[in-house]
Amino acid sequence: MATLHRLAAAPDLVDQVYRTLVDAISSGALAPGERIVQEALAEQLAVSRQPVLQALRLLKADGLVQDAPGRGLRVTPLDAGLIAQVYAVRGALDGLAARLAADRRTAPVDAVLQAGRAATRSGDVAAMITADLAFHQAVYAASGNPLVERSAAPHWCQIRRAMGAVLQDGPARAAIWDEHAAIAEAIGAGDADTAERLAREHAERAGHHLGAALAVPITRLQAQGDTA
């Protein structure tokens, strides 16, 4: 048997820092284009620089941070074109998941829908994003094909931050959970064609809305980041 070197255990602290920074970027607390100062982040999170550095490497791989002009890192500016591409992929995966779930007549439970409507009423953007992700994860799980969720997962970091920017605006929230409910109803009824169509249309509408909403503020946010 080959002799292998012992691996150092990956500290849970890195994951905690990573998730905290993903949430901050998604909510806009770390704004698009904002420069990243490792020392400041470490101080605010009361950790050493090492877990922050490792978390930033993961965020860079995700495309959430990038090299800043000159040196250092910054939060990747929002890109309406990228969001449109992400939603095109998501629409295909969501449609497949809804079709497979309908074939099994395994709809997301009512509690998921109720939690989403409650989050919308609360006006808490972070709660709305969490509830939205929970609904789609429930559909992925209902599909019975674990590769669907695995394929969709890498794109949700970009989706979350786009939603974080757009959901600050009340009208953008209005129809989301009605559409979710219609998808769930079609799945529960075993209507695979309708479930797939509704899931694809839901993703297409969301992608168009997010892209249009981001197109104007992107220029302003990028300019702010370039002068930070």
C-alpha contacts under 8 A as a table, 3 or more apart, distances in Angstrom:
res1	aa1	res2	aa2	distance
10	A	14	V	7.69
11	P	14	V	5.82
11	P	15	D	7.50
12	D	15	D	5.27
12	D	16	Q	6.39
13	L	16	Q	4.97
13	L	17	V	6.17
13	L	51	P	6.52
14	V	17	V	5.17
14	V	18	Y	6.04
14	V	51	P	4.73
14	V	52	V	6.93
14	V	54	Q	6.55
14	V	55	A	5.74
15	D	18	Y	4.94
15	D	19	R	6.06
15	D	55	A	7.09
16	Q	19	R	5.26
16	Q	20	T	6.10
17	V	20	T	5.09
17	V	21	L	6.16
17	V	45	L	7.78
17	V	51	P	6.88
17	V	52	V	6.38
17	V	55	A	6.21
18	Y	21	L	5.24
18	Y	22	V	6.16
18	Y	52	V	7.68
18	Y	55	A	4.73
18	Y	56	L	7.25
18	Y	58	L	7.43
18	Y	59	L	7.30
19	R	22	V	5.01
19	R	23	D	6.16
20	T	23	D	5.17
20	T	24	A	6.21
21	L	24	A	4.89
21	L	25	I	6.08
21	L	30	L	7.98
22	V	25	I	5.18
22	V	26	S	6.01
22	V	59	L	7.68
22	V	64	L	7.98
22	V	157	C	7.40
23	D	26	S	5.00
23	D	27	S	6.04
24	A	27	S	5.26
24	A	28	G	6.03
24	A	29	A	4.90
24	A	30	L	5.39
25	I	28	G	5.12
25	I	29	A	6.09
25	I	30	L	4.82
25	I	31	A	6.44
25	I	32	P	7.68
25	I	64	L	7.73
25	I	75	V	7.48
25	I	161	R	6.32
26	S	29	A	7.73
26	S	30	L	7.98
26	S	157	C	7.66
26	S	160	R	5.46
26	S	161	R	3.71
26	S	162	A	7.27
26	S	163	M	7.59
26	S	164	G	5.29
26	S	165	A	7.69
27	S	30	L	7.55
27	S	125	V	7.42
27	S	126	A	6.62
27	S	161	R	6.54
27	S	164	G	4.85
27	S	165	A	7.02
28	G	31	A	4.74
28	G	32	P	7.32
28	G	161	R	7.40
28	G	164	G	6.59
28	G	165	A	6.67
30	L	34	E	6.52
30	L	75	V	7.10
31	A	34	E	5.37
31	A	75	V	6.71
31	A	221	L	7.82
32	P	74	R	7.87
32	P	75	V	5.15
32	P	76	T	5.73
32	P	77	P	4.45
32	P	78	L	6.10
32	P	221	L	6.09
32	P	222	Q	6.87
32	P	225	G	6.83
33	G	74	R	5.64
33	G	75	V	4.92
33	G	76	T	5.74
33	G	77	P	4.95
33	G	221	L	6.43
33	G	222	Q	5.49
33	G	223	A	7.86
33	G	224	Q	6.70
33	G	225	G	3.68
33	G	226	D	6.71
33	G	228	A	7.99
34	E	74	R	5.28
34	E	75	V	5.35
34	E	224	Q	7.60
34	E	225	G	4.95
34	E	228	A	6.62
35	R	68	A	7.12
35	R	72	G	7.60
35	R	73	L	5.91
35	R	74	R	4.02
35	R	75	V	6.43
35	R	225	G	6.90
35	R	228	A	6.54
36	I	41	L	7.87
36	I	72	G	7.11
36	I	73	L	5.33
36	I	74	R	5.02
36	I	75	V	6.98
37	V	40	A	5.38
37	V	41	L	6.33
37	V	72	G	7.82
37	V	73	L	7.77
38	Q	41	L	5.15
38	Q	42	A	6.07
38	Q	49	R	6.55
38	Q	52	V	6.61
38	Q	53	L	7.06
39	E	42	A	5.12
39	E	43	E	6.13
39	E	49	R	6.47
40	A	43	E	5.09
40	A	44	Q	6.14
41	L	44	Q	5.13
41	L	45	L	6.05
41	L	52	V	7.24
42	A	45	L	5.21
42	A	46	A	5.75
42	A	47	V	5.09
42	A	48	S	5.68
42	A	49	R	5.48
42	A	52	V	6.32
43	E	46	A	4.96
43	E	47	V	6.55
43	E	48	S	7.75
44	Q	47	V	8.00
47	V	51	P	7.36
47	V	52	V	7.76
48	S	51	P	6.51
48	S	52	V	7.21
49	R	52	V	5.17
49	R	53	L	6.04
50	Q	53	L	5.09
50	Q	54	Q	6.30
51	P	54	Q	5.07
51	P	55	A	6.00
52	V	55	A	5.07
52	V	56	L	6.09
53	L	56	L	5.16
53	L	57	R	6.39
54	Q	57	R	5.14
54	Q	58	L	6.58
55	A	58	L	5.14
55	A	59	L	6.28
56	L	59	L	4.87
56	L	60	K	6.04
56	L	65	V	7.39
57	R	60	K	5.09
57	R	61	A	6.32
58	L	61	A	5.09
58	L	62	D	6.31
59	L	62	D	4.93
59	L	63	G	6.25
59	L	64	L	5.28
59	L	65	V	5.77
60	K	63	G	5.00
60	K	64	L	5.76
60	K	65	V	4.76
60	K	66	Q	5.75
61	A	64	L	7.69
62	D	65	V	7.76
62	D	154	P	7.58
62	D	157	C	7.52
63	G	66	Q	6.78
63	G	76	T	6.92
64	L	75	V	6.09
64	L	76	T	5.32
64	L	157	C	7.71
64	L	158	Q	7.44
65	V	73	L	6.51
65	V	74	R	5.54
65	V	75	V	4.36
65	V	76	T	4.69
66	Q	73	L	5.49
66	Q	74	R	5.63
66	Q	75	V	6.39
66	Q	76	T	5.57
67	D	71	R	6.82
67	D	72	G	5.96
67	D	73	L	4.48
67	D	74	R	6.29
68	A	71	R	5.57
68	A	72	G	5.42
68	A	73	L	4.61
68	A	74	R	5.27
69	P	72	G	7.74
69	P	226	D	7.54
74	R	225	G	7.71
77	P	218	I	7.17
77	P	221	L	7.11
77	P	222	Q	5.83
77	P	225	G	7.82
78	L	162	A	7.38
78	L	214	L	7.38
78	L	218	I	5.99
78	L	222	Q	7.95
79	D	82	L	5.33
79	D	83	I	6.35
79	D	214	L	7.60
79	D	215	A	7.82
79	D	218	I	6.98
80	A	83	I	5.08
80	A	84	A	6.26
80	A	210	L	7.51
80	A	211	G	4.67
80	A	212	A	7.46
80	A	214	L	5.91
80	A	215	A	5.79
80	A	218	I	7.83
81	G	84	A	5.15
81	G	85	Q	6.42
81	G	211	G	7.11
82	L	85	Q	5.06
82	L	86	V	6.14
83	I	86	V	4.98
83	I	87	Y	6.15
83	I	158	Q	7.17
83	I	159	I	7.18
83	I	162	A	7.46
83	I	207	G	6.78
83	I	210	L	7.55
83	I	211	G	6.46
84	A	87	Y	5.22
84	A	88	A	6.23
84	A	207	G	5.49
84	A	208	H	6.97
84	A	211	G	6.27
85	Q	88	A	5.08
85	Q	89	V	6.54
86	V	89	V	5.34
86	V	90	R	6.13
86	V	155	H	6.44
86	V	158	Q	7.76
86	V	159	I	7.61
87	Y	90	R	4.69
87	Y	91	G	5.81
87	Y	203	A	6.14
87	Y	204	E	6.72
87	Y	206	A	7.75
87	Y	207	G	5.31
88	A	91	G	5.21
88	A	92	A	6.63
88	A	203	A	7.59
88	A	204	E	7.02
88	A	207	G	7.65
89	V	92	A	5.37
89	V	93	L	6.42
90	R	93	L	5.08
90	R	94	D	5.84
90	R	152	A	6.55
90	R	155	H	7.74
90	R	203	A	6.78
91	G	94	D	5.12
91	G	95	G	5.94
91	G	199	A	6.90
91	G	200	R	4.67
91	G	201	E	7.54
91	G	202	H	7.76
91	G	203	A	4.95
91	G	204	E	6.48
92	A	95	G	5.23
92	A	96	L	6.26
92	A	200	R	6.54
93	L	96	L	5.13
93	L	97	A	6.11
93	L	148	V	6.42
93	L	151	S	7.86
93	L	152	A	6.85
94	D	97	A	5.00
94	D	98	A	6.07
94	D	136	H	7.73
94	D	139	V	7.93
94	D	140	Y	7.55
94	D	196	E	7.52
94	D	199	A	5.78
94	D	200	R	6.45
94	D	203	A	7.68
95	G	98	A	5.19
95	G	99	R	6.19
95	G	195	A	7.29
95	G	196	E	4.24
95	G	197	R	6.63
95	G	198	L	7.70
95	G	199	A	5.06
95	G	200	R	5.09
96	L	99	R	5.17
96	L	100	L	6.19
96	L	148	V	7.98
96	L	196	E	6.41
97	A	100	L	5.24
97	A	101	A	6.02
97	A	139	V	6.27
97	A	140	Y	5.41
97	A	142	A	7.59
97	A	143	S	5.03
97	A	145	N	7.91
97	A	148	V	6.71
97	A	196	E	7.71
98	A	101	A	5.04
98	A	102	A	6.05
98	A	139	V	6.33
98	A	140	Y	7.61
98	A	143	S	6.67
98	A	183	I	7.53
98	A	187	I	6.55
98	A	192	A	7.10
98	A	195	A	5.44
98	A	196	E	5.25
98	A	199	A	6.56
99	R	102	A	5.13
99	R	103	D	6.25
99	R	143	S	7.53
99	R	187	I	7.46
99	R	191	D	7.97
99	R	192	A	4.56
99	R	193	D	6.74
99	R	195	A	5.88
99	R	196	E	5.01
100	L	103	D	5.07
100	L	104	R	6.54
100	L	142	A	7.72
100	L	143	S	4.69
100	L	144	G	7.21
100	L	192	A	7.28
101	A	104	R	5.13
101	A	105	R	5.90
101	A	106	T	5.38
101	A	107	A	6.73
101	A	139	V	6.78
101	A	140	Y	7.84
101	A	142	A	5.00
101	A	143	S	4.03
101	A	144	G	7.05
101	A	187	I	6.08
101	A	192	A	7.87
102	A	105	R	4.54
102	A	106	T	6.35
102	A	107	A	7.28
102	A	143	S	7.78
102	A	186	A	7.01
102	A	187	I	4.03
102	A	188	G	6.34
102	A	189	A	7.11
102	A	190	G	4.39
102	A	191	D	5.93
102	A	192	A	4.94
102	A	195	A	6.80
103	D	106	T	7.98
103	D	187	I	7.72
103	D	190	G	5.72
103	D	191	D	7.61
103	D	192	A	6.11
104	R	142	A	7.80
104	R	143	S	7.43
104	R	190	G	7.12
105	R	187	I	5.70
105	R	188	G	4.89
105	R	189	A	6.49
105	R	190	G	4.96
106	T	142	A	5.46
106	T	143	S	7.64
106	T	187	I	6.57
106	T	188	G	5.99
107	A	139	V	7.05
107	A	142	A	6.60
107	A	184	A	5.37
107	A	185	E	7.29
107	A	187	I	5.30
107	A	188	G	4.87
108	P	112	V	6.75
108	P	113	L	7.94
108	P	135	F	7.07
108	P	138	A	5.56
108	P	139	V	6.14
108	P	142	A	7.13
108	P	184	A	6.13
109	V	112	V	5.76
109	V	113	L	7.28
110	D	113	L	5.20
110	D	114	Q	6.15
111	A	114	Q	4.98
111	A	115	A	5.99
112	V	115	A	5.20
112	V	116	G	6.29
112	V	131	A	7.35
112	V	134	A	7.08
112	V	135	F	6.08
113	L	116	G	5.09
113	L	117	R	6.34
113	L	135	F	7.22
113	L	177	W	7.05
113	L	180	H	7.47
113	L	181	A	6.82
114	Q	117	R	5.22
114	Q	118	A	6.15
115	A	118	A	5.06
115	A	119	A	6.13
115	A	131	A	6.57
116	G	119	A	5.09
116	G	120	T	6.26
116	G	128	M	6.51
116	G	131	A	5.01
116	G	132	D	6.64
116	G	135	F	7.98
116	G	177	W	6.82
117	R	120	T	5.05
117	R	121	R	6.25
117	R	177	W	6.47
118	A	121	R	5.12
118	A	122	S	6.21
119	A	122	S	5.07
119	A	123	G	6.55
119	A	124	D	6.33
119	A	125	V	7.95
119	A	127	A	5.54
119	A	128	M	5.12
119	A	131	A	7.04
120	T	123	G	5.42
120	T	124	D	7.07
120	T	125	V	7.96
120	T	127	A	7.98
120	T	128	M	5.87
120	T	173	R	6.86
123	G	128	M	7.71
124	D	127	A	5.29
124	D	128	M	6.25
125	V	128	M	5.00
125	V	129	I	6.25
125	V	164	G	6.60
125	V	167	L	6.32
125	V	168	Q	6.75
126	A	129	I	5.22
126	A	130	T	6.22
126	A	164	G	7.39
127	A	130	T	5.05
127	A	131	A	6.06
128	M	131	A	5.10
128	M	132	D	6.07
129	I	132	D	5.10
129	I	133	L	6.19
129	I	160	R	6.54
129	I	163	M	6.95
129	I	164	G	7.25
130	T	133	L	5.23
130	T	134	A	6.14
131	A	134	A	4.94
131	A	135	F	6.31
132	D	135	F	5.27
132	D	136	H	6.55
133	L	136	H	5.31
133	L	137	Q	6.03
134	A	137	Q	5.08
134	A	138	A	6.07
135	F	138	A	5.07
135	F	139	V	6.48
135	F	180	H	7.72
136	H	139	V	5.04
136	H	140	Y	6.21
137	Q	140	Y	4.94
137	Q	141	A	6.08
137	Q	149	E	6.97
138	A	141	A	5.08
138	A	142	A	6.05
139	V	142	A	4.92
139	V	143	S	6.26
140	Y	143	S	5.24
140	Y	144	G	7.41
140	Y	145	N	7.43
140	Y	146	P	7.42
140	Y	148	V	6.25
140	Y	149	E	5.43
141	A	144	G	5.83
141	A	145	N	7.22
141	A	146	P	6.92
141	A	149	E	7.28
143	S	146	P	7.87
143	S	148	V	7.96
145	N	148	V	5.87
145	N	149	E	7.79
146	P	149	E	5.65
146	P	150	R	6.43
147	L	150	R	4.94
147	L	151	S	5.91
148	V	151	S	5.20
148	V	152	A	6.24
149	E	152	A	5.04
149	E	153	A	5.89
150	R	153	A	5.32
150	R	154	P	7.62
151	S	154	P	6.86
152	A	155	H	5.76
152	A	156	W	6.94
153	A	156	W	5.53
153	A	157	C	7.95
154	P	157	C	6.63
155	H	158	Q	5.71
155	H	159	I	6.46
156	W	159	I	4.73
156	W	160	R	5.82
157	C	160	R	5.26
157	C	161	R	6.55
158	Q	161	R	5.43
158	Q	162	A	6.34
159	I	162	A	5.22
159	I	163	M	6.10
160	R	163	M	5.09
160	R	164	G	6.02
161	R	164	G	4.85
161	R	165	A	6.41
162	A	165	A	5.31
162	A	166	V	6.34
162	A	210	L	6.70
162	A	214	L	7.79
163	M	166	V	5.11
163	M	167	L	5.57
163	M	210	L	7.30
164	G	167	L	5.60
164	G	168	Q	6.81
165	A	168	Q	6.02
165	A	214	L	7.83
166	V	169	D	5.88
166	V	172	A	6.96
166	V	210	L	6.51
166	V	213	A	6.62
166	V	214	L	7.40
167	L	170	G	6.55
167	L	172	A	6.01
167	L	173	R	6.41
169	D	172	A	5.84
169	D	173	R	7.58
170	G	173	R	5.70
170	G	174	A	7.31
171	P	174	A	5.55
172	A	175	A	7.66
173	R	176	I	5.89
174	A	177	W	7.58
175	A	178	D	5.27
175	A	179	E	6.27
176	I	179	E	5.31
176	I	180	H	6.31
177	W	180	H	4.71
177	W	181	A	5.96
178	D	181	A	5.09
178	D	182	A	6.29
179	E	182	A	5.10
179	E	183	I	6.32
179	E	198	L	7.67
179	E	202	H	6.76
180	H	183	I	5.17
180	H	184	A	6.24
181	A	184	A	5.05
181	A	185	E	6.09
182	A	185	E	5.05
182	A	186	A	6.27
182	A	198	L	7.54
183	I	186	A	5.25
183	I	187	I	6.24
183	I	194	T	7.95
183	I	195	A	5.40
183	I	198	L	5.93
183	I	199	A	6.31
184	A	187	I	5.06
184	A	188	G	6.11
184	A	195	A	7.68
185	E	188	G	5.10
185	E	189	A	6.14
186	A	189	A	5.06
186	A	190	G	6.27
186	A	191	D	5.25
186	A	192	A	7.17
186	A	194	T	6.21
186	A	195	A	5.04
187	I	190	G	5.16
187	I	191	D	6.04
187	I	192	A	6.67
187	I	195	A	5.68
188	G	191	D	7.70
191	D	194	T	5.59
191	D	195	A	6.09
192	A	195	A	5.06
192	A	196	E	6.03
193	D	196	E	5.35
193	D	197	R	6.16
194	T	197	R	5.05
194	T	198	L	5.96
195	A	198	L	5.27
195	A	199	A	6.09
196	E	199	A	5.20
196	E	200	R	6.15
197	R	200	R	5.23
197	R	201	E	6.06
198	L	201	E	5.07
198	L	202	H	5.92
199	A	202	H	5.06
199	A	203	A	6.35
200	R	203	A	5.24
200	R	204	E	6.15
201	E	204	E	4.95
201	E	205	R	6.01
202	H	205	R	5.31
202	H	206	A	6.15
203	A	206	A	5.08
203	A	207	G	5.99
204	E	207	G	5.09
204	E	208	H	6.15
205	R	208	H	5.19
205	R	209	H	6.01
206	A	209	H	5.11
206	A	210	L	5.96
207	G	210	L	5.23
207	G	211	G	5.94
208	H	211	G	5.15
208	H	212	A	6.05
209	H	212	A	5.24
209	H	213	A	6.03
210	L	213	A	5.08
210	L	214	L	5.96
211	G	214	L	5.22
211	G	215	A	5.98
212	A	215	A	5.27
212	A	216	V	7.59
213	A	216	V	6.69
213	A	217	P	7.55
214	L	217	P	5.51
214	L	218	I	5.76
215	A	218	I	5.60
215	A	219	T	7.55
216	V	219	T	6.28
216	V	220	R	7.54
217	P	220	R	5.23
217	P	221	L	6.08
218	I	221	L	5.10
218	I	222	Q	5.93
219	T	222	Q	5.24
219	T	223	A	6.14
220	R	223	A	5.16
220	R	224	Q	6.27
221	L	224	Q	5.08
221	L	225	G	6.24
222	Q	225	G	5.01
222	Q	226	D	6.17
223	A	226	D	5.15
223	A	227	T	6.41
224	Q	227	T	5.39
224	Q	228	A	6.17
225	G	228	A	5.13
